[in-house]
Amino acid sequence: MSDLEALSIRTATPDDLGAVDALFQRSYPALLRPDYPPSVYVTSIPIISRAQPALLESGTFFLAEREGRVVGAGGWTEAAQGNARGVRRSVGHLRHVVTDHRRTRQGIGCALVSYVMRDAARAGVVELRCQSTLTAVPFYRAMGFEEVGPISIELPRGIGFPAVLMRRPL
């Protein structure tokens, strides 16, 4: 059985808060360190490395597991958008996607994002957007996302976190 065959993806629940926090807290520091200056890194990591309980309750946040261990997480939320004619179309936002830093380049992130895209499309989402870390831009590009442009995500305490807005039609 291949590593991907041993991977399972399931919907997260509020009971997964500890496991998701642990994944974020061990992986974000290791993954993001090369792409962010120390001044941003040390102030931002403690904030972004916390799971959001509302995401775990949403029904659209998922965990990738291998041998009972959480090795990836991510999901989507929806925001209705109007166009110039007043017609509404559904835009989803990719949320908190991360792979365990010890298991990158094993297909976990691709499998998870593909699962999220299928789930969002089934719900009527026609476009996914993400606020990518600088580190993840090449990954999202490989998944068919295009760069819209650089952004700064405003975190608590007035911390600006450099990121890139990306989008992909479904």
C-alpha positions as CSV (number, residue, x, y, z in Angstrom):
1,M,0.0,0.0,0.0
2,S,1.4,3.4,-1.0
3,D,1.6,6.4,1.5
4,L,-1.3,8.0,-0.3
5,E,-3.4,4.9,0.0
6,A,-2.8,4.9,3.7
7,L,-4.0,8.5,3.9
8,S,-7.6,9.2,5.1
9,I,-9.4,12.5,5.0
10,R,-12.3,13.3,7.3
11,T,-14.3,16.2,8.5
12,A,-12.9,17.9,11.6
13,T,-14.9,18.3,14.8
14,P,-14.5,20.5,17.9
15,D,-12.9,17.5,19.6
16,D,-10.0,17.8,17.2
17,L,-8.9,21.2,18.6
18,G,-5.9,19.8,20.5
19,A,-4.6,17.8,17.5
20,V,-5.0,20.7,15.1
21,D,-3.3,23.2,17.5
22,A,-0.4,20.7,17.8
23,L,-0.1,20.4,14.0
24,F,-0.1,24.2,13.6
25,Q,2.3,24.8,16.5
26,R,4.9,22.3,15.3
27,S,4.6,22.9,11.5
28,Y,4.1,26.6,10.9
29,P,7.3,27.6,12.6
30,A,9.4,25.1,10.7
31,L,7.7,25.8,7.3
32,L,7.6,29.6,7.5
33,R,11.0,30.4,9.0
34,P,12.9,30.6,5.7
35,D,10.5,33.1,4.1
36,Y,9.7,35.6,6.8
37,P,12.0,38.1,8.6
38,P,12.5,37.5,12.3
39,S,10.5,40.6,13.2
40,V,7.4,39.2,11.4
41,Y,8.1,35.6,12.3
42,V,8.3,36.0,16.1
43,T,5.2,38.2,16.4
44,S,3.0,36.3,13.9
45,I,3.7,32.6,14.6
46,P,2.1,32.5,18.0
47,I,-1.1,34.1,16.6
48,I,-1.5,32.0,13.4
49,S,-0.5,28.8,15.1
50,R,-3.8,28.5,16.9
51,A,-6.8,26.5,15.5
52,Q,-10.0,28.4,15.1
53,P,-12.9,26.6,16.9
54,A,-15.4,28.0,14.4
55,L,-13.6,26.3,11.5
56,L,-13.6,23.0,13.4
57,E,-17.4,23.4,13.8
58,S,-18.0,24.4,10.2
59,G,-18.3,21.0,8.5
60,T,-16.0,22.3,5.8
61,F,-12.6,21.8,7.6
62,F,-10.9,18.5,7.1
63,L,-8.0,16.5,8.6
64,A,-5.7,14.2,6.7
65,E,-4.6,11.3,8.8
66,R,-2.1,8.5,8.4
67,E,-2.0,5.7,10.9
68,G,-4.3,7.6,13.3
69,R,-2.1,10.7,13.3
70,V,-3.1,14.1,11.9
71,V,-0.6,14.9,9.1
72,G,-2.5,17.7,7.4
73,A,-5.5,20.1,7.8
74,G,-7.4,22.6,5.8
75,G,-10.8,23.6,4.6
76,W,-12.9,26.3,3.1
77,T,-15.6,28.8,4.0
78,E,-18.1,30.5,1.7
79,A,-18.7,34.2,1.0
80,A,-21.4,35.2,-1.5
81,Q,-20.2,37.8,-4.0
82,G,-22.3,39.9,-6.3
83,N,-21.3,40.9,-9.8
84,A,-22.1,44.1,-11.8
85,R,-25.5,42.7,-12.8
86,G,-26.4,41.8,-9.3
87,V,-26.2,38.1,-9.9
88,R,-24.7,36.2,-7.0
89,R,-22.1,33.6,-7.4
90,S,-20.4,31.6,-4.7
91,V,-16.8,32.3,-3.8
92,G,-15.0,30.0,-1.3
93,H,-12.0,30.9,0.8
94,L,-9.4,28.2,1.4
95,R,-8.6,28.2,5.1
96,H,-5.6,27.2,7.2
97,V,-4.1,24.5,5.0
98,V,-1.0,22.9,6.4
99,T,0.9,19.7,6.1
100,D,3.1,18.3,8.9
101,H,6.5,19.8,8.3
102,R,8.1,16.3,8.5
103,R,5.8,15.0,5.7
104,T,6.0,17.6,3.0
105,R,6.3,16.5,-0.6
106,Q,4.5,13.3,0.0
107,G,1.2,14.3,-1.7
108,I,-0.7,15.0,1.5
109,G,-1.2,18.7,0.7
110,C,-2.3,17.9,-2.9
111,A,-4.7,15.2,-1.7
112,L,-6.2,17.5,1.0
113,V,-6.6,20.6,-1.3
114,S,-8.1,18.4,-4.0
115,Y,-10.6,17.0,-1.5
116,V,-11.4,20.6,-0.3
117,M,-11.9,21.7,-3.9
118,R,-14.3,18.8,-4.7
119,D,-16.3,19.5,-1.5
120,A,-16.5,23.2,-2.2
121,A,-17.6,22.6,-5.8
122,R,-20.3,20.1,-4.6
123,A,-21.6,23.0,-2.4
124,G,-21.9,25.3,-5.5
125,V,-18.6,27.2,-5.1
126,V,-17.4,28.4,-8.5
127,E,-14.1,30.0,-7.4
128,L,-11.7,29.4,-4.5
129,R,-9.5,32.2,-3.1
130,C,-6.7,31.9,-0.6
131,Q,-4.5,34.2,1.3
132,S,-1.3,32.2,0.8
133,T,1.8,32.5,2.9
134,L,4.9,33.4,1.0
135,T,6.1,29.8,1.5
136,A,3.0,28.2,0.0
137,V,2.8,30.2,-3.3
138,P,4.6,27.6,-5.4
139,F,2.4,24.9,-4.0
140,Y,-0.9,26.7,-4.8
141,R,0.5,27.6,-8.2
142,A,1.0,23.9,-8.9
143,M,-2.6,23.3,-7.7
144,G,-3.9,25.6,-10.4
145,F,-4.2,28.9,-8.4
146,E,-3.1,32.2,-10.0
147,E,-1.7,35.1,-8.1
148,V,-3.9,38.1,-7.7
149,G,-1.2,40.1,-5.8
150,P,0.5,40.7,-2.5
151,I,-1.6,41.5,0.5
152,S,-1.0,42.2,4.2
153,I,-3.2,40.2,6.6
154,E,-3.9,42.3,9.7
155,L,-3.4,40.2,12.8
156,P,-4.2,41.3,16.4
157,R,-2.0,43.9,18.0
158,G,-1.5,45.7,14.7
159,I,0.7,43.0,13.2
160,G,0.8,42.9,9.4
161,F,1.5,39.5,8.0
162,P,2.8,39.5,4.3
163,A,0.8,37.1,2.1
164,V,-0.4,36.6,-1.5
165,L,-4.0,36.6,-2.6
166,M,-4.6,33.7,-5.0
167,R,-7.6,32.3,-6.8
168,R,-8.7,29.3,-8.8
169,P,-12.0,28.6,-10.7
170,L,-13.6,25.3,-9.9
